[in-house]
């Protein structure tokens, strides 16, 4: 303890990180969008603070483009998209096949984060389709 106070608070998460709480016991597909500029982005999925799966793209995403890793539709896809959301290229073959690449949200706390080999902070967006079992 310090004998003084200051205006600062520690966050539970850092930049380039999103947390989604899921109350479903079903695997729920999600879409991870990584906005450029970024070089060799790596996306990670933690479930209840344990690393569960990762994905990696080997390449450069330009400033006005984004990498979309989509497990919400069939077939799954990894595409580079332009400013107007048009598909610029299929980037699936340039991904690291030793990683899982496509994520499904699990029951509990799902933390998704993105890092890359560049110096700038990467912006990201995650969309999840929470699935529930029906009887």
N, CA, C and O atoms as a GROMACS GRO file, in nm:
protein
  540
    1UNK      N    1   0.084  -0.118   0.000
    1UNK     CA    2   0.000   0.000   0.000
    1UNK      C    3   0.088   0.124   0.000
    1UNK      O    4   0.197   0.127   0.058
    2UNK      N    5   0.036   0.224  -0.068
    2UNK     CA    6   0.107   0.350  -0.076
    2UNK      C    7   0.032   0.456   0.006
    2UNK      O    8  -0.090   0.449   0.017
    3UNK      N    9   0.102   0.552   0.063
    3UNK     CA   10   0.036   0.656   0.142
    3UNK      C   11  -0.026   0.766   0.056
    3UNK      O   12  -0.064   0.871   0.109
    4UNK      N   13  -0.037   0.745  -0.073
    4UNK     CA   14  -0.097   0.844  -0.162
    4UNK      C   15  -0.185   0.774  -0.265
    4UNK      O   16  -0.177   0.652  -0.283
    5UNK      N   17  -0.267   0.852  -0.332
    5UNK     CA   18  -0.355   0.796  -0.435
    5UNK      C   19  -0.328   0.868  -0.567
    5UNK      O   20  -0.274   0.978  -0.569
    6UNK      N   21  -0.365   0.804  -0.674
    6UNK     CA   22  -0.350   0.863  -0.806
    6UNK      C   23  -0.460   0.808  -0.897
    6UNK      O   24  -0.516   0.702  -0.870
    7UNK      N   25  -0.490   0.881  -1.004
    7UNK     CA   26  -0.597   0.844  -1.096
    7UNK      C   27  -0.547   0.742  -1.198
    7UNK      O   28  -0.508   0.778  -1.309
    8UNK      N   29  -0.549   0.617  -1.159
    8UNK     CA   30  -0.509   0.512  -1.251
    8UNK      C   31  -0.578   0.384  -1.209
    8UNK      O   32  -0.591   0.354  -1.090
    9UNK      N   33  -0.622   0.308  -1.308
    9UNK     CA   34  -0.686   0.180  -1.279
    9UNK      C   35  -0.627   0.075  -1.372
    9UNK      O   36  -0.600   0.102  -1.489
   10UNK      N   37  -0.608  -0.044  -1.320
   10UNK     CA   38  -0.558  -0.153  -1.402
   10UNK      C   39  -0.676  -0.223  -1.468
   10UNK      O   40  -0.779  -0.248  -1.405
   11UNK      N   41  -0.661  -0.254  -1.595
   11UNK     CA   42  -0.768  -0.321  -1.669
   11UNK      C   43  -0.751  -0.472  -1.660
   11UNK      O   44  -0.639  -0.522  -1.644
   12UNK      N   45  -0.863  -0.545  -1.670
   12UNK     CA   46  -0.857  -0.690  -1.671
   12UNK      C   47  -0.801  -0.743  -1.802
   12UNK      O   48  -0.744  -0.852  -1.806
   13UNK      N   49  -0.818  -0.666  -1.908
   13UNK     CA   50  -0.770  -0.708  -2.039
   13UNK      C   51  -0.684  -0.597  -2.098
   13UNK      O   52  -0.686  -0.484  -2.050
   14UNK      N   53  -0.609  -0.630  -2.200
   14UNK     CA   54  -0.522  -0.531  -2.264
   14UNK      C   55  -0.576  -0.495  -2.401
   14UNK      O   56  -0.680  -0.546  -2.444
   15UNK      N   57  -0.504  -0.405  -2.469
   15UNK     CA   58  -0.543  -0.371  -2.605
   15UNK      C   59  -0.535  -0.497  -2.691
   15UNK      O   60  -0.464  -0.592  -2.658
   16UNK      N   61  -0.607  -0.495  -2.801
   16UNK     CA   62  -0.611  -0.608  -2.894
   16UNK      C   63  -0.677  -0.730  -2.834
   16UNK      O   64  -0.650  -0.843  -2.877
   17UNK      N   65  -0.763  -0.711  -2.734
   17UNK     CA   66  -0.826  -0.823  -2.664
   17UNK      C   67  -0.974  -0.794  -2.643
   17UNK      O   68  -1.013  -0.683  -2.607
   18UNK      N   69  -1.055  -0.897  -2.666
   18UNK     CA   70  -1.199  -0.889  -2.639
   18UNK      C   71  -1.239  -1.009  -2.554
   18UNK      O   72  -1.182  -1.117  -2.568
   19UNK      N   73  -1.337  -0.990  -2.468
   19UNK     CA   74  -1.387  -1.100  -2.385
   19UNK      C   75  -1.536  -1.118  -2.413
   19UNK      O   76  -1.613  -1.022  -2.412
   20UNK      N   77  -1.575  -1.243  -2.439
   20UNK     CA   78  -1.715  -1.278  -2.460
   20UNK      C   79  -1.751  -1.386  -2.359
   20UNK      O   80  -1.689  -1.493  -2.355
   21UNK      N   81  -1.852  -1.357  -2.277
   21UNK     CA   82  -1.901  -1.456  -2.181
   21UNK      C   83  -2.011  -1.537  -2.248
   21UNK      O   84  -2.105  -1.481  -2.304
   22UNK      N   85  -1.999  -1.669  -2.244
   22UNK     CA   86  -2.101  -1.755  -2.303
   22UNK      C   87  -2.162  -1.844  -2.196
   22UNK      O   88  -2.091  -1.911  -2.121
   23UNK      N   89  -2.295  -1.845  -2.190
   23UNK     CA   90  -2.366  -1.932  -2.097
   23UNK      C   91  -2.412  -2.061  -2.164
   23UNK      O   92  -2.483  -2.141  -2.103
   24UNK      N   93  -2.373  -2.081  -2.289
   24UNK     CA   94  -2.414  -2.200  -2.365
   24UNK      C   95  -2.308  -2.309  -2.351
   24UNK      O   96  -2.188  -2.281  -2.347
   25UNK      N   97  -2.354  -2.433  -2.343
   25UNK     CA   98  -2.263  -2.547  -2.339
   25UNK      C   99  -2.234  -2.601  -2.479
   25UNK      O  100  -2.160  -2.698  -2.495
   26UNK      N  101  -2.294  -2.539  -2.581
   26UNK     CA  102  -2.271  -2.578  -2.720
   26UNK      C  103  -2.156  -2.496  -2.778
   26UNK      O  104  -2.140  -2.379  -2.743
   27UNK      N  105  -2.077  -2.557  -2.865
   27UNK     CA  106  -1.975  -2.481  -2.937
   27UNK      C  107  -2.045  -2.378  -3.026
   27UNK      O  108  -2.139  -2.411  -3.098
   28UNK      N  109  -1.998  -2.255  -3.020
   28UNK     CA  110  -2.061  -2.145  -3.093
   28UNK      C  111  -1.961  -2.081  -3.188
   28UNK      O  112  -1.858  -2.029  -3.144
   29UNK      N  113  -1.989  -2.083  -3.319
   29UNK     CA  114  -1.893  -2.031  -3.416
   29UNK      C  115  -1.874  -1.880  -3.403
   29UNK      O  116  -1.965  -1.808  -3.361
   30UNK      N  117  -1.755  -1.834  -3.440
   30UNK     CA  118  -1.731  -1.691  -3.437
   30UNK      C  119  -1.650  -1.647  -3.559
   30UNK      O  120  -1.587  -1.727  -3.627
   31UNK      N  121  -1.655  -1.518  -3.582
   31UNK     CA  122  -1.582  -1.453  -3.691
   31UNK      C  123  -1.488  -1.351  -3.629
   31UNK      O  124  -1.530  -1.264  -3.553
   32UNK      N  125  -1.358  -1.363  -3.662
   32UNK     CA  126  -1.257  -1.271  -3.613
   32UNK      C  127  -1.213  -1.183  -3.730
   32UNK      O  128  -1.170  -1.233  -3.833
   33UNK      N  129  -1.225  -1.051  -3.713
   33UNK     CA  130  -1.182  -0.956  -3.815
   33UNK      C  131  -1.064  -0.878  -3.761
   33UNK      O  132  -1.072  -0.817  -3.654
   34UNK      N  133  -0.954  -0.880  -3.836
   34UNK     CA  134  -0.830  -0.811  -3.797
   34UNK      C  135  -0.806  -0.701  -3.899
   34UNK      O  136  -0.790  -0.728  -4.018
   35UNK      N  137  -0.802  -0.578  -3.853
   35UNK     CA  138  -0.788  -0.462  -3.940
   35UNK      C  139  -0.641  -0.428  -3.961
   35UNK      O  140  -0.561  -0.431  -3.867
   36UNK      N  141  -0.607  -0.395  -4.086
   36UNK     CA  142  -0.471  -0.356  -4.119
   36UNK      C  143  -0.443  -0.213  -4.077
   36UNK      O  144  -0.537  -0.139  -4.047
   37UNK      N  145  -0.318  -0.172  -4.074
   37UNK     CA  146  -0.205  -0.250  -4.119
   37UNK      C  147  -0.158  -0.348  -4.012
   37UNK      O  148  -0.155  -0.317  -3.893
   38UNK      N  149  -0.123  -0.467  -4.058
   38UNK     CA  150  -0.063  -0.566  -3.967
   38UNK      C  151   0.022  -0.664  -4.048
   38UNK      O  152  -0.004  -0.691  -4.165
   39UNK      N  153   0.122  -0.716  -3.983
   39UNK     CA  154   0.218  -0.807  -4.044
   39UNK      C  155   0.219  -0.938  -3.966
   39UNK      O  156   0.246  -0.939  -3.846
   40UNK      N  157   0.192  -1.046  -4.035
   40UNK     CA  158   0.192  -1.180  -3.974
   40UNK      C  159   0.106  -1.186  -3.848
   40UNK      O  160   0.156  -1.219  -3.740
   41UNK      N  161  -0.024  -1.155  -3.859
   41UNK     CA  162  -0.108  -1.155  -3.739
   41UNK      C  163  -0.126  -1.295  -3.679
   41UNK      O  164  -0.130  -1.395  -3.750
   42UNK      N  165  -0.135  -1.297  -3.547
   42UNK     CA  166  -0.162  -1.419  -3.470
   42UNK      C  167  -0.285  -1.391  -3.385
   42UNK      O  168  -0.290  -1.291  -3.314
   43UNK      N  169  -0.385  -1.480  -3.393
   43UNK     CA  170  -0.504  -1.465  -3.311
   43UNK      C  171  -0.510  -1.583  -3.215
   43UNK      O  172  -0.482  -1.697  -3.253
   44UNK      N  173  -0.547  -1.553  -3.089
   44UNK     CA  174  -0.547  -1.654  -2.983
   44UNK      C  175  -0.681  -1.656  -2.913
   44UNK      O  176  -0.747  -1.553  -2.898
   45UNK      N  177  -0.721  -1.775  -2.869
   45UNK     CA  178  -0.847  -1.794  -2.798
   45UNK      C  179  -0.816  -1.860  -2.663
   45UNK      O  180  -0.760  -1.970  -2.657
   46UNK      N  181  -0.853  -1.790  -2.557
   46UNK     CA  182  -0.837  -1.841  -2.422
   46UNK      C  183  -0.976  -1.872  -2.367
   46UNK      O  184  -1.068  -1.793  -2.383
   47UNK      N  185  -0.991  -1.986  -2.301
   47UNK     CA  186  -1.116  -2.022  -2.236
   47UNK      C  187  -1.088  -2.031  -2.086
   47UNK      O  188  -1.004  -2.110  -2.043
   48UNK      N  189  -1.157  -1.950  -2.009
   48UNK     CA  190  -1.135  -1.941  -1.865
   48UNK      C  191  -0.986  -1.924  -1.833
   48UNK      O  192  -0.932  -1.991  -1.745
   49UNK      N  193  -0.922  -1.834  -1.908
   49UNK     CA  194  -0.781  -1.795  -1.891
   49UNK      C  195  -0.679  -1.903  -1.927
   49UNK      O  196  -0.562  -1.890  -1.893
   50UNK      N  197  -0.721  -2.009  -1.995
   50UNK     CA  198  -0.629  -2.111  -2.045
   50UNK      C  199  -0.624  -2.100  -2.197
   50UNK      O  200  -0.728  -2.095  -2.262
   51UNK      N  201  -0.503  -2.097  -2.255
   51UNK     CA  202  -0.490  -2.092  -2.400
   51UNK      C  203  -0.553  -2.218  -2.459
   51UNK      O  204  -0.515  -2.330  -2.424
   52UNK      N  205  -0.650  -2.198  -2.549
   52UNK     CA  206  -0.725  -2.310  -2.606
   52UNK      C  207  -0.685  -2.337  -2.750
   52UNK      O  208  -0.669  -2.452  -2.789
   53UNK      N  209  -0.670  -2.230  -2.831
   53UNK     CA  210  -0.635  -2.247  -2.971
   53UNK      C  211  -0.577  -2.119  -3.028
   53UNK      O  212  -0.597  -2.010  -2.973
   54UNK      N  213  -0.505  -2.132  -3.140
   54UNK     CA  214  -0.443  -2.017  -3.204
   54UNK      C  215  -0.461  -2.025  -3.356
   54UNK      O  216  -0.498  -2.129  -3.410
   55UNK      N  217  -0.434  -1.914  -3.422
   55UNK     CA  218  -0.430  -1.908  -3.567
   55UNK      C  219  -0.323  -1.809  -3.608
   55UNK      O  220  -0.290  -1.718  -3.532
   56UNK      N  221  -0.268  -1.825  -3.728
   56UNK     CA  222  -0.163  -1.734  -3.775
   56UNK      C  223  -0.169  -1.723  -3.926
   56UNK      O  224  -0.186  -1.821  -3.998
   57UNK      N  225  -0.155  -1.599  -3.973
   57UNK     CA  226  -0.148  -1.569  -4.116
   57UNK      C  227  -0.009  -1.516  -4.146
   57UNK      O  228   0.040  -1.428  -4.076
   58UNK      N  229   0.054  -1.567  -4.248
   58UNK     CA  230   0.188  -1.524  -4.289
   58UNK      C  231   0.176  -1.424  -4.403
   58UNK      O  232   0.167  -1.463  -4.519
   59UNK      N  233   0.176  -1.296  -4.371
   59UNK     CA  234   0.165  -1.195  -4.474
   59UNK      C  235   0.131  -1.059  -4.419
   59UNK      O  236   0.118  -1.040  -4.298
   60UNK      N  237   0.116  -0.964  -4.511
   60UNK     CA  238   0.086  -0.825  -4.477
   60UNK      C  239  -0.058  -0.792  -4.513
   60UNK      O  240  -0.104  -0.823  -4.623
   61UNK      N  241  -0.128  -0.730  -4.419
   61UNK     CA  242  -0.261  -0.676  -4.446
   61UNK      C  243  -0.244  -0.524  -4.449
   61UNK      O  244  -0.204  -0.464  -4.349
   62UNK      N  245  -0.275  -0.464  -4.562
   62UNK     CA  246  -0.254  -0.320  -4.580
   62UNK      C  247  -0.351  -0.238  -4.493
   62UNK      O  248  -0.448  -0.290  -4.439
   63UNK      N  249  -0.322  -0.109  -4.482
   63UNK     CA  250  -0.395  -0.019  -4.393
   63UNK      C  251  -0.545  -0.013  -4.420
   63UNK      O  252  -0.623  -0.002  -4.325
   64UNK      N  253  -0.587  -0.019  -4.542
   64UNK     CA  254  -0.730  -0.009  -4.571
   64UNK      C  255  -0.796  -0.145  -4.592
   64UNK      O  256  -0.908  -0.152  -4.644
   65UNK      N  257  -0.728  -0.252  -4.554
   65UNK     CA  258  -0.781  -0.388  -4.570
   65UNK      C  259  -0.801  -0.454  -4.435
   65UNK      O  260  -0.761  -0.400  -4.331
   66UNK      N  261  -0.862  -0.571  -4.437
   66UNK     CA  262  -0.882  -0.649  -4.315
   66UNK      C  263  -0.876  -0.797  -4.349
   66UNK      O  264  -0.905  -0.838  -4.461
   67UNK      N  265  -0.837  -0.876  -4.249
   67UNK     CA  266  -0.835  -1.022  -4.261
   67UNK      C  267  -0.957  -1.073  -4.185
   67UNK      O  268  -0.975  -1.040  -4.068
   68UNK      N  269  -1.039  -1.154  -4.251
   68UNK     CA  270  -1.161  -1.206  -4.189
   68UNK      C  271  -1.149  -1.358  -4.179
   68UNK      O  272  -1.141  -1.428  -4.279
   69UNK      N  273  -1.148  -1.407  -4.054
   69UNK     CA  274  -1.140  -1.550  -4.025
   69UNK      C  275  -1.279  -1.591  -3.980
   69UNK      O  276  -1.320  -1.561  -3.868
   70UNK      N  277  -1.352  -1.661  -4.068
   70UNK     CA  278  -1.496  -1.681  -4.048
   70UNK      C  279  -1.533  -1.828  -4.033
   70UNK      O  280  -1.521  -1.906  -4.127
   71UNK      N  281  -1.579  -1.865  -3.913
   71UNK     CA  282  -1.630  -2.000  -3.887
   71UNK      C  283  -1.781  -1.999  -3.874
   71UNK      O  284  -1.841  -2.099  -3.834
   72UNK      N  285  -1.846  -1.885  -3.910
   72UNK     CA  286  -1.992  -1.876  -3.895
   72UNK      C  287  -2.067  -1.927  -4.016
   72UNK      O  288  -2.188  -1.948  -4.009
   73UNK      N  289  -2.000  -1.948  -4.126
   73UNK     CA  290  -2.063  -1.998  -4.247
   73UNK      C  291  -1.990  -2.122  -4.298
   73UNK      O  292  -1.877  -2.150  -4.257
   74UNK      N  293  -2.055  -2.194  -4.384
   74UNK     CA  294  -1.993  -2.313  -4.442
   74UNK      C  295  -1.981  -2.291  -4.592
   74UNK      O  296  -2.080  -2.258  -4.656
   75UNK      N  297  -1.864  -2.308  -4.648
   75UNK     CA  298  -1.739  -2.350  -4.583
   75UNK      C  299  -1.676  -2.237  -4.504
   75UNK      O  300  -1.698  -2.119  -4.532
   76UNK      N  301  -1.596  -2.275  -4.403
   76UNK     CA  302  -1.519  -2.175  -4.330
   76UNK      C  303  -1.427  -2.104  -4.427
   76UNK      O  304  -1.389  -2.160  -4.530
   77UNK      N  305  -1.390  -1.980  -4.395
   77UNK     CA  306  -1.305  -1.905  -4.488
   77UNK      C  307  -1.211  -1.811  -4.414
   77UNK      O  308  -1.238  -1.766  -4.303
   78UNK      N  309  -1.100  -1.782  -4.480
   78UNK     CA  310  -1.006  -1.679  -4.436
   78UNK      C  311  -0.979  -1.593  -4.558
   78UNK      O  312  -0.913  -1.637  -4.652
   79UNK      N  313  -1.031  -1.472  -4.556
   79UNK     CA  314  -1.022  -1.384  -4.673
   79UNK      C  315  -0.965  -1.248  -4.634
   79UNK      O  316  -0.979  -1.202  -4.521
   80UNK      N  317  -0.901  -1.187  -4.732
   80UNK     CA  318  -0.860  -1.047  -4.717
   80UNK      C  319  -0.967  -0.965  -4.787
   80UNK      O  320  -1.004  -0.994  -4.900
   81UNK      N  321  -1.015  -0.863  -4.719
   81UNK     CA  322  -1.123  -0.779  -4.774
   81UNK      C  323  -1.078  -0.634  -4.781
   81UNK      O  324  -0.998  -0.587  -4.700
   82UNK      N  325  -1.132  -0.565  -4.882
   82UNK     CA  326  -1.100  -0.424  -4.902
   82UNK      C  327  -1.190  -0.333  -4.819
   82UNK      O  328  -1.269  -0.380  -4.737
   83UNK      N  329  -1.177  -0.204  -4.843
   83UNK     CA  330  -1.252  -0.103  -4.768
   83UNK      C  331  -1.403  -0.117  -4.786
   83UNK      O  332  -1.479  -0.087  -4.694
   84UNK      N  333  -1.446  -0.162  -4.902
   84UNK     CA  334  -1.590  -0.179  -4.930
   84UNK      C  335  -1.638  -0.320  -4.894
   84UNK      O  336  -1.747  -0.359  -4.937
   85UNK      N  337  -1.559  -0.395  -4.817
   85UNK     CA  338  -1.589  -0.532  -4.775
   85UNK      C  339  -1.588  -0.631  -4.892
   85UNK      O  340  -1.641  -0.742  -4.880
   86UNK      N  341  -1.528  -0.591  -5.003
   86UNK     CA  342  -1.516  -0.681  -5.117
   86UNK      C  343  -1.399  -0.777  -5.093
   86UNK      O  344  -1.298  -0.738  -5.034
   87UNK      N  345  -1.413  -0.902  -5.138
   87UNK     CA  346  -1.306  -0.999  -5.120
   87UNK      C  347  -1.192  -0.968  -5.217
   87UNK      O  348  -1.211  -0.969  -5.339
   88UNK      N  349  -1.075  -0.941  -5.160
   88UNK     CA  350  -0.956  -0.912  -5.239
   88UNK      C  351  -0.885  -1.042  -5.275
   88UNK      O  352  -0.838  -1.059  -5.387
   89UNK      N  353  -0.876  -1.134  -5.177
   89UNK     CA  354  -0.807  -1.261  -5.200
   89UNK      C  355  -0.844  -1.363  -5.095
   89UNK      O  356  -0.877  -1.328  -4.981
   90UNK      N  357  -0.840  -1.489  -5.132
   90UNK     CA  358  -0.854  -1.600  -5.039
   90UNK      C  359  -0.718  -1.621  -4.974
   90UNK      O  360  -0.621  -1.649  -5.045
   91UNK      N  361  -0.708  -1.608  -4.843
   91UNK     CA  362  -0.581  -1.617  -4.773
   91UNK      C  363  -0.565  -1.747  -4.694
   91UNK      O  364  -0.469  -1.760  -4.618
   92UNK      N  365  -0.656  -1.841  -4.710
   92UNK     CA  366  -0.653  -1.966  -4.634
   92UNK      C  367  -0.519  -2.039  -4.650
   92UNK      O  368  -0.462  -2.086  -4.552
   93UNK      N  369  -0.470  -2.050  -4.773
   93UNK     CA  370  -0.347  -2.126  -4.800
   93UNK      C  371  -0.222  -2.062  -4.740
   93UNK      O  372  -0.120  -2.129  -4.725
   94UNK      N  373  -0.229  -1.934  -4.705
   94UNK     CA  374  -0.113  -1.866  -4.647
   94UNK      C  375  -0.113  -1.869  -4.494
   94UNK      O  376  -0.028  -1.807  -4.431
   95UNK      N  377  -0.208  -1.942  -4.436
   95UNK     CA  378  -0.214  -1.952  -4.291
   95UNK      C  379  -0.126  -2.067  -4.242
   95UNK      O  380  -0.091  -2.158  -4.318
   96UNK      N  381  -0.092  -2.061  -4.116
   96UNK     CA  382  -0.009  -2.162  -4.053
   96UNK      C  383  -0.096  -2.284  -4.021
   96UNK      O  384  -0.183  -2.277  -3.934
   97UNK      N  385  -0.071  -2.395  -4.091
   97UNK     CA  386  -0.154  -2.514  -4.074
   97UNK      C  387  -0.120  -2.595  -3.950
   97UNK      O  388  -0.182  -2.698  -3.925
   98UNK      N  389  -0.022  -2.550  -3.872
   98UNK     CA  390   0.003  -2.614  -3.743
   98UNK      C  391  -0.087  -2.555  -3.634
   98UNK      O  392  -0.083  -2.598  -3.519
   99UNK      N  393  -0.169  -2.454  -3.672
   99UNK     CA  394  -0.262  -2.391  -3.579
   99UNK      C  395  -0.405  -2.429  -3.616
   99UNK      O  396  -0.430  -2.482  -3.724
  100UNK      N  397  -0.497  -2.403  -3.526
  100UNK     CA  398  -0.638  -2.439  -3.548
  100UNK      C  399  -0.708  -2.343  -3.643
  100UNK      O  400  -0.796  -2.385  -3.718
  101UNK      N  401  -0.672  -2.217  -3.643
  101UNK     CA  402  -0.723  -2.111  -3.729
  101UNK      C  403  -0.866  -2.068  -3.699
  101UNK      O  404  -0.889  -1.950  -3.674
  102UNK      N  405  -0.965  -2.159  -3.701
  102UNK     CA  406  -1.106  -2.124  -3.683
  102UNK      C  407  -1.149  -2.152  -3.539
  102UNK      O  408  -1.120  -2.257  -3.483
  103UNK      N  409  -1.220  -2.054  -3.481
  103UNK     CA  410  -1.256  -2.063  -3.340
  103UNK      C  411  -1.405  -2.084  -3.319
  103UNK      O  412  -1.488  -2.038  -3.397
  104UNK      N  413  -1.436  -2.155  -3.211
  104UNK     CA  414  -1.572  -2.170  -3.162
  104UNK      C  415  -1.573  -2.130  -3.015
  104UNK      O  416  -1.491  -2.178  -2.937
  105UNK      N  417  -1.664  -2.042  -2.979
  105UNK     CA  418  -1.676  -1.998  -2.841
  105UNK      C  419  -1.721  -2.114  -2.755
  105UNK      O  420  -1.802  -2.197  -2.798
  106UNK      N  421  -1.670  -2.121  -2.633
  106UNK     CA  422  -1.701  -2.227  -2.538
  106UNK      C  423  -1.778  -2.169  -2.420
  106UNK      O  424  -1.789  -2.047  -2.405
  107UNK      N  425  -1.830  -2.257  -2.336
  107UNK     CA  426  -1.899  -2.214  -2.215
  107UNK      C  427  -1.797  -2.145  -2.124
  107UNK      O  428  -1.688  -2.197  -2.102
  108UNK      N  429  -1.834  -2.030  -2.070
  108UNK     CA  430  -1.747  -1.957  -1.979
  108UNK      C  431  -1.692  -1.829  -2.041
  108UNK      O  432  -1.755  -1.769  -2.128
  109UNK      N  433  -1.576  -1.791  -1.996
  109UNK     CA  434  -1.512  -1.668  -2.041
  109UNK      C  435  -1.421  -1.698  -2.160
  109UNK      O  436  -1.325  -1.775  -2.149
  110UNK      N  437  -1.452  -1.636  -2.274
  110UNK     CA  438  -1.374  -1.652  -2.396
  110UNK      C  439  -1.299  -1.523  -2.421
  110UNK      O  440  -1.360  -1.419  -2.448
  111UNK      N  441  -1.167  -1.528  -2.412
  111UNK     CA  442  -1.084  -1.410  -2.438
  111UNK      C  443  -1.014  -1.432  -2.571
  111UNK      O  444  -0.943  -1.531  -2.590
  112UNK      N  445  -1.033  -1.339  -2.663
  112UNK     CA  446  -0.970  -1.346  -2.794
  112UNK      C  447  -0.876  -1.228  -2.808
  112UNK      O  448  -0.912  -1.114  -2.778
  113UNK      N  449  -0.754  -1.256  -2.852
  113UNK     CA  450  -0.655  -1.149  -2.866
  113UNK      C  451  -0.580  -1.163  -2.998
  113UNK      O  452  -0.572  -1.272  -3.055
  114UNK      N  453  -0.526  -1.051  -3.043
  114UNK     CA  454  -0.451  -1.046  -3.168
  114UNK      C  455  -0.319  -0.976  -3.144
  114UNK      O  456  -0.313  -0.874  -3.075
  115UNK      N  457  -0.212  -1.032  -3.200
  115UNK     CA  458  -0.082  -0.967  -3.199
  115UNK      C  459  -0.024  -0.978  -3.340
  115UNK      O  460  -0.078  -1.050  -3.424
  116UNK      N  461   0.084  -0.906  -3.365
  116UNK     CA  462   0.147  -0.914  -3.497
  116UNK      C  463   0.292  -0.870  -3.485
  116UNK      O  464   0.337  -0.826  -3.379
  117UNK      N  465   0.365  -0.883  -3.596
  117UNK     CA  466   0.508  -0.852  -3.596
  117UNK      C  467   0.537  -0.703  -3.617
  117UNK      O  468   0.653  -0.664  -3.615
  118UNK      N  469   0.436  -0.621  -3.637
  118UNK     CA  470   0.454  -0.478  -3.657
  118UNK      C  471   0.460  -0.403  -3.526
  118UNK      O  472   0.451  -0.462  -3.419
  119UNK      N  473   0.474  -0.271  -3.536
  119UNK     CA  474   0.485  -0.186  -3.418
  119UNK      C  475   0.353  -0.124  -3.374
  119UNK      O  476   0.339  -0.087  -3.258
  120UNK      N  477   0.256  -0.113  -3.466
  120UNK     CA  478   0.131  -0.045  -3.434
  120UNK      C  479   0.035  -0.138  -3.358
  120UNK      O  480   0.050  -0.261  -3.361
  121UNK      N  481  -0.062  -0.078  -3.292
  121UNK     CA  482  -0.168  -0.153  -3.226
  121UNK      C  483  -0.268  -0.198  -3.331
  121UNK      O  484  -0.309  -0.119  -3.416
  122UNK      N  485  -0.306  -0.324  -3.326
  122UNK     CA  486  -0.399  -0.379  -3.425
  122UNK      C  487  -0.541  -0.370  -3.371
  122UNK      O  488  -0.567  -0.402  -3.255
  123UNK      N  489  -0.633  -0.326  -3.456
  123UNK     CA  490  -0.775  -0.324  -3.419
  123UNK      C  491  -0.838  -0.454  -3.463
  123UNK      O  492  -0.801  -0.511  -3.566
  124UNK      N  493  -0.933  -0.501  -3.384
  124UNK     CA  494  -0.999  -0.626  -3.415
  124UNK      C  495  -1.147  -0.618  -3.380
  124UNK      O  496  -1.190  -0.531  -3.304
  125UNK      N  497  -1.223  -0.711  -3.436
  125UNK     CA  498  -1.365  -0.723  -3.406
  125UNK      C  499  -1.397  -0.872  -3.403
  125UNK      O  500  -1.346  -0.948  -3.485
  126UNK      N  501  -1.482  -0.913  -3.310
  126UNK     CA  502  -1.524  -1.053  -3.302
  126UNK      C  503  -1.675  -1.057  -3.299
  126UNK      O  504  -1.739  -0.985  -3.223
  127UNK      N  505  -1.731  -1.143  -3.384
  127UNK     CA  506  -1.874  -1.167  -3.386
  127UNK      C  507  -1.896  -1.314  -3.352
  127UNK      O  508  -1.835  -1.402  -3.412
  128UNK      N  509  -1.983  -1.340  -3.257
  128UNK     CA  510  -2.013  -1.477  -3.218
  128UNK      C  511  -2.158  -1.510  -3.239
  128UNK      O  512  -2.245  -1.425  -3.219
  129UNK      N  513  -2.186  -1.633  -3.278
  129UNK     CA  514  -2.323  -1.683  -3.289
  129UNK      C  515  -2.341  -1.788  -3.180
  129UNK      O  516  -2.306  -1.905  -3.197
  130UNK      N  517  -2.396  -1.744  -3.067
  130UNK     CA  518  -2.411  -1.833  -2.953
  130UNK      C  519  -2.518  -1.938  -2.987
  130UNK      O  520  -2.632  -1.903  -3.018
  131UNK      N  521  -2.480  -2.064  -2.980
  131UNK     CA  522  -2.570  -2.175  -3.011
  131UNK      C  523  -2.621  -2.238  -2.883
  131UNK      O  524  -2.547  -2.252  -2.785
  132UNK      N  525  -2.749  -2.276  -2.883
  132UNK     CA  526  -2.809  -2.344  -2.770
  132UNK      C  527  -2.872  -2.474  -2.816
  132UNK      O  528  -2.919  -2.484  -2.930
  133UNK      N  529  -2.872  -2.572  -2.728
  133UNK     CA  530  -2.934  -2.699  -2.759
  133UNK      C  531  -3.085  -2.687  -2.740
  133UNK      O  532  -3.131  -2.628  -2.642
  134UNK      N  533  -3.160  -2.742  -2.834
  134UNK     CA  534  -3.305  -2.742  -2.821
  134UNK      C  535  -3.355  -2.885  -2.805
  134UNK      O  536  -3.290  -2.981  -2.846
  135UNK      N  537  -3.471  -2.896  -2.745
  135UNK     CA  538  -3.527  -3.030  -2.722
  135UNK      C  539  -3.652  -3.049  -2.804
  135UNK      O  540  -3.714  -3.154  -2.798
   0.00000   0.00000   0.00000
